[in-house]
């Protein structure tokens, strides 16, 4: 309640002050300075209102302080109303008020005004001065009842490197956000109650005693993508930490990070540490593990960040992105990763290495069997000649599947059996020559009136086949009839065929689909 009232008053005061500066008008009796002081007092009070409103139920002194503050706030609102009324009346008298406008000019601009108008404006000025004195007393009383600032946002605009000496008095601070571009370090010795720390600016550094801030739940630091920052080993003392975000490159993630067993979200910057981060595999509460490009490498260009086996105990992850798969060592590591145990895994992105062997790709893909709760699967660069891992049809909750640049396989898996699949993208599958009954998941169907109804691709809404330049045949099921019990793609709304240069025909069942968007594009290189 009090917070809302103070916020409205600050908005009104800001509007009046901006108009005063914009019009370069002089206020009588030094009211301009009174307004500046008034705004500063309101800001100081607003910073402690959260603490006050929580404590008023148990502490009578705090309750009385809030009541006095509300009384002054209501009086101030009345004075501002008088001010606005005087402004409008003045504009009407001068014939300058435009319909539909609400422009605030200083009511203390004393040019060719009658004695009564001047007297009225002097009265408003005195009321502002009187209110400011009351507000100053309330601000002083704030310290007596030991109201504390819990949340602080500091933006440093001076050319001098800040000392942050004012933080010494903010011992009960819970949230601190600092923006500074002068390579500063926030001292942490007085911030033992801090729960959220957000640092942003060129050359910004973590406090050297970061490990002493044991109540921290959230840390975010952004020193610019070109800056390497040090992460002190004492960060392993922050056992309550839940979110850790590095928007800057880090020299090394210390092994002590593995102690952060409550950490749920870890973000690392692109192009950061170049050593294996096995300690991440100990963070059993992790739900999010990614970098600024929304992915995390298993291997890339001879730079190891995590091995596939390091994901073994990360059973709470919702997204896993593995790049550089298909190396010989991944045959065994794929087993150790135990993706089939990750019941929380929703999104899986597998990128294979074009420079590895076809047979290795097939073994690794078969071994990387995810849990049936998976909803989004994308496979890139797979070189296997067969694309039918035994687990594909077990993904009964999968909603989206993308096969990208998987150039060697010539037969589609029986995706028609997936009950929840809504989107299917087949792109740059140059070895694919035919799509038929095996794709739908049924070879021959008894389509008599006594046959049981069967749905294939029951929820598929979008199908895209792009640059399958060897695809010549796409056929349906022998025995299919328009009004028969066999329903194929009954929810299909969008079909995109792009760059399928040798495709000669489309399956007959497409005429029974509720198709809304059909895109046929021939691309000739």
Long-range contacts (C-beta under 8 A, 24 or more apart in sequence): 1-53, 1-70, 2-49, 2-52, 2-53, 2-66, 2-69, 2-70, 2-73, 3-46, 3-49, 3-50, 3-53, 5-70, 5-73, 5-74, 5-77, 6-42, 6-45, 6-46, 6-49, 6-69, 6-73, 7-46, 8-77, 9-42, 9-73, 9-76, 9-77, 9-80, 10-39, 10-42, 10-43, 10-46, 12-77, 12-80, 13-38, 13-39, 13-42, 13-80, 14-39, 15-104, 16-80, 16-83, 16-104, 16-106, 19-103, 19-104, 19-105, 19-106, 20-106, 23-105, 23-106, 23-109, 25-105, 25-106, 25-108, 25-109, 26-108, 26-109, 27-106, 27-108, 27-125, 28-108, 28-110, 28-121, 28-122, 28-125, 29-122, 29-125, 29-126, 29-129, 31-108, 31-125, 31-128, 31-129, 34-125, 34-128, 34-129, 34-132, 35-128, 37-132, 37-136, 38-76, 38-128, 38-131, 38-132, 38-135, 41-132, 41-135, 41-136, 41-138, 41-139, 42-135, 44-139, 44-142, 45-69, 45-135, 45-138, 45-139, 45-142, 47-149, 47-151, 47-152, 48-142, 48-147, 48-148, 48-149, 48-150, 50-150, 50-151, 51-147, 51-148, 51-149, 51-150, 52-147, 55-147, 59-145, 61-144, 61-145, 62-145, 62-147, 65-138, 65-141, 65-142, 65-145, 65-147, 68-138, 68-141, 69-138, 72-131, 72-134, 72-135, 72-138, 75-131, 75-134, 76-131, 76-135, 79-124, 79-127, 79-128, 79-131, 82-124, 82-127, 83-107, 83-124, 86-120, 86-121, 86-124, 90-117, 148-172, 148-173, 149-173, 150-174, 150-175, 151-175, 152-176, 152-177, 153-177, 154-178, 154-179, 154-180, 155-179, 155-180, 156-180, 156-181, 156-182, 156-184, 156-201, 167-191, 178-204, 180-204, 188-212, 188-213, 199-223, 202-227, 203-227, 204-229, 204-248, 205-229, 205-230, 206-230, 206-231, 206-232, 206-235, 208-232, 209-234, 210-234, 210-235, 210-238, 211-235, 211-236, 211-237, 211-238, 212-237, 213-238, 214-238, 214-239, 214-240, 215-240, 216-240, 216-241, 217-241, 217-242, 217-243, 218-242, 218-243, 219-243, 219-244, 219-245, 220-245, 220-247, 221-245, 221-246, 221-247, 221-248, 222-247, 222-248, 223-247, 223-248, 224-248, 225-249, 225-269, 225-270, 225-271, 225-292, 231-257, 235-260, 236-260, 246-272, 247-292, 249-273, 253-277, 253-279, 253-280, 254-279, 255-279, 257-283, 258-282, 258-283, 261-285, 264-288, 264-316, 266-290, 267-291, 267-292, 268-296, 273-305, 274-303, 274-305, 275-304, 276-304, 276-305, 276-306, 276-307, 277-305, 277-306, 277-310, 278-306, 278-307, 278-310, 280-306, 280-310, 280-314, 281-306, 281-309, 281-310, 281-311, 281-312, 281-313, 281-314, 282-313, 283-314, 284-313, 284-314, 284-315, 284-316, 285-316, 286-314, 286-316, 286-317, 287-316, 287-317, 287-318, 287-344, 288-317, 288-318, 288-319, 289-314, 289-317, 289-319, 289-320, 290-319, 290-321, 294-321, 295-321, 295-323, 295-349, 296-320, 296-321, 296-322, 297-321, 297-322, 297-323, 297-324, 298-322, 298-323, 298-324, 298-325, 298-330, 299-323, 299-324, 299-325, 299-327, 299-353, 300-324, 307-333, 308-333, 308-334, 308-336, 308-337, 309-333, 309-336, 309-337, 311-337, 311-338, 311-339, 312-336, 312-337, 312-338, 314-342, 315-341, 315-342, 315-343, 315-344, 316-342, 316-344, 317-342, 317-344, 317-345, 318-344, 318-345, 318-346, 318-347, 319-345, 319-346, 319-347, 319-348, 319-349, 320-345, 320-347, 320-348, 320-349, 321-349, 321-351, 322-349, 322-350, 322-351, 323-351, 324-351, 324-352, 324-353, 325-350, 325-351, 325-352, 325-353, 325-361, 325-364, 325-368, 326-352, 326-353, 326-356, 326-357, 326-360, 326-361, 326-364, 326-383, 327-353, 327-356, 327-360, 328-356, 328-357, 328-360, 330-360, 330-364, 331-360, 331-363, 331-364, 331-367, 334-363, 334-364, 334-367, 334-368, 335-367, 337-368, 339-368, 339-369, 339-370, 339-371, 340-369, 340-370, 340-371, 340-391, 341-371, 342-370, 342-371, 343-371, 343-373, 344-373, 345-370, 345-371, 345-373, 345-374, 346-373, 346-374, 346-375, 346-376, 347-374, 347-375, 347-376, 348-374, 348-376, 348-377, 348-378, 349-377, 349-378, 349-380, 350-377, 350-378, 350-379, 350-380, 350-382, 351-380, 351-381, 352-379, 352-380, 352-381, 352-382, 352-383, 353-381, 354-381, 354-383, 356-383, 357-383, 358-383, 358-384, 358-385, 358-408, 359-384, 362-386, 365-389, 366-390, 366-391, 370-395, 372-396, 372-397, 373-397, 374-398, 375-399, 375-400, 375-420, 376-400, 377-401, 377-402, 378-402, 378-404, 379-403, 379-404, 379-406, 380-404, 380-405, 380-406, 381-405, 381-406, 382-406, 382-408, 382-409, 383-407, 383-408, 384-408, 384-409, 385-409, 385-410, 385-431, 386-411, 387-411, 387-412, 387-413, 388-413, 388-414, 389-413, 393-417, 393-418, 393-441, 396-420, 399-423, 400-424, 400-425, 401-425, 402-427, 403-427, 403-429, 404-428, 407-431, 410-434, 411-438, 412-438, 412-439, 413-439, 414-438, 414-439, 414-440, 414-441, 415-439, 415-441, 415-457, 416-440, 416-441, 416-442, 416-456, 416-457, 416-488, 417-441, 417-456, 418-457, 419-458, 419-459, 420-459, 421-457, 421-459, 421-460, 422-459, 422-460, 422-461, 422-462, 422-491, 423-460, 423-461, 423-462, 423-463, 424-460, 424-462, 424-463, 424-464, 425-464, 425-466, 426-464, 426-465, 426-466, 426-468, 427-464, 427-465, 427-466, 427-467, 428-466, 428-467, 428-468, 429-467, 429-468, 429-471, 430-467, 430-468, 430-469, 430-470, 431-470, 432-468, 432-470, 432-471, 433-470, 433-471, 433-472, 433-473, 434-471, 434-472, 434-473, 434-474, 434-475, 435-471, 435-473, 435-474, 435-475, 436-473, 436-474, 436-475, 436-476, 437-475, 437-476, 437-477, 437-478, 440-476, 440-477, 440-488, 442-477, 442-486, 443-477, 443-478, 444-477, 444-478, 444-479, 445-477, 445-478, 445-479, 445-480, 445-486, 446-479, 447-479, 447-480, 447-481, 447-484, 447-485, 447-486, 449-485, 451-484, 451-485, 451-486, 452-485, 453-485, 453-486, 453-487, 454-485, 454-486, 454-487, 455-487, 455-490, 456-486, 456-487, 456-488, 456-489, 457-488, 457-489, 457-490, 457-491, 457-492, 458-487, 458-490, 458-491, 459-491, 460-489, 460-491, 460-492, 461-491, 461-492, 461-493, 461-494, 462-492, 462-493, 462-494, 462-496, 463-489, 463-492, 463-494, 463-495, 463-496, 464-494, 464-495, 464-496, 464-498, 465-496, 465-497, 465-498, 465-500, 466-496, 466-497, 466-498, 466-499, 467-498, 467-499, 467-500, 467-523, 468-499, 468-500, 468-503, 469-499, 469-500, 469-501, 469-502, 470-502, 471-500, 471-502, 471-503, 472-502, 472-503, 472-504, 473-503, 473-504, 473-505, 474-503, 474-505, 474-506, 474-507, 475-505, 475-507, 476-507, 476-508, 476-509, 477-509, 480-508, 480-509, 482-511, 482-512, 487-512, 488-512, 488-513, 489-513, 490-514, 493-517, 494-518, 494-519, 495-519, 496-521, 497-521, 498-523, 499-523
